[in-house]
Each structure stands twice: as C-alpha cells, then as structure tokens.
Amino acid sequence: MTARGTPTVLIDNDRVRVTRWRFAPGAATGWHRHEHDYVIVPLTDGSLTLVEPEGERQSDLTTGVPYFREAGVEHDVVNANEHEFEFIEIEVKR
C-alpha cells in the first residue's frame, strides 16, 4: 500500500479551505475529485506525478510559484522526489 500524504487544515470557513500537504518520498493523496476551484502554492522545489484518467504526467514545481485549476479535476498526486515535498492548497468555495 502506498503511503499517504498528510493534510493539515489551516483555515476552513464558508469561503475558503486552506490545507498544508506534506508528503514523504513516494507518498500520495489517493484518488480524489476537486469540488472547488483551487490554487496550489509549492513550499518545496520538486516534481509530482499526476495520475489522471488520461494517464500519468510529471509536474515540476518551484517554491512559491502558484498554479490554478478549476473544480472537477480528478487525480492522484504522488511525490516523485527522494525528499519530502510540501504545498499549500487553497480551495475557493462557492
């Protein structure tokens, strides 16, 4: 069984949910669907493997450089690094 990333919810109210995710090498979120638009802000440089319905792809991330995705994304996110990886996920509730 694959190790799981560790989520820590920092803010959760009627407008946003902010979660800090920490992943050991090889750890994953598990398959999930995003119900809200969201922004990811990497706290670490590195690569994540995104396992999506269309297949797998690598995403290279840089500390502090955010990206946005719309609600409806389905995937599993795996730490492809030999070091711990962290990011902040900001979900925008409607």
N, C-alpha and C positions, 0 to 999 in steps of 0.2 A: 504494500500500500504506500502511496506517495505521501510524504509529509505535507502538512497544510501550513499555509501562511497564517500569521497571527494578526487578526484585526483588532484595533483599539479605537472605539468610537470616541471622538473628542468633542463633537457637537452633534446634537440631533434635536431639531425643532421642526416647526411646521414649514420652514422654508428651505433648509439645507441639512445634509448629514455629512460630517467630515470624519473620515476614518484614516488612521495611520496603519498601513500594512507593512509587516516585517516578514521577510522570507529567508529561511536558511537555504543554502545551495540545494537546488532541486525541488524545493517546496512549491506548492501550487495553491491557487484559490479554490479549486474544484469548479466543475461546470456550473455556470450561472448566467442569468439574463438580467441586464440592467433595466430597471423600471423607470429610471430618470436619466436626463442628460447629466453628463459628468465631466469633470476635469481631473486629470492626473498630474501631480507635481512630484517628479522624482527627487528623492533625498540622497540618491546614490547614482553614480555613473554605472552603466552596465547594459546587459541585454536580457530581454524577457522573451520567452517563446509563447506566442499566442496560438492556442489550439482553437480553431474556428470551424464552423460547419463546412467551409470550403477547403479546409486543410490547415497546415501549420505555417507560421511565418515568424521571423525574428523581428523584434523591435528594439533598436538601440536607443537608449535614453541617456540624457545628460542632466546632472544635478541642477535643479532649479528651472529647467525648461519644460513648461507645461504643454499638455495637449488636451483637446476637447473631443468628445464623442457623444452622439445622440443616443437617446433611450432606444432600447431594442437590441443592443449588442448582446450576442450570446457567445461565450467563450470560456476557456480555462486559461489562466495565466500562470506560467511556470518560470521560476528563477533559473535562468540558463548560465549563471555565473558560478565561479568557485568561491564566491564571497557572499555574505549576507546582502540582501537588497531591500530597500525601503522606499515607499512612496506614500504621499497623501492623496486620498481620493475625496473629491468634493462633489456630492450629488445635489443637483438643483431640483427640488421638489416643485410640483405644480399645484 
